[in-house]
Amino acid sequence: MIDLTNYRETQEPIKTRTILTCYVRLDKKTMLNALQSDGICINGEYFKVPEHTLLECLINRRYGETRLELEKIG
């Protein structure tokens, strides 16, 4: 194992990301609405819109249960 702690760029502050993985049942209209939104709210917490995943589902016409990895905003 190699420890790269001393090689980390010291001018850039450390960022912590919170990722929520969930399964949601989405239809075409809901996916389009989500893509137009600034964020997604689940249980009172806000997450970035997973544009790449939703666009891929729309292109491939995969509706219904969808696995999303959501990054928390803030």
Secondary structure, 3 states (H helix, E strand, C coil): CCCCHHHCCCCCCCCCCCEEEEEEEECHHHHHHHHHCCCEEECCEEECCCHHHHHHHHHCCCCEEEEEEEEECC
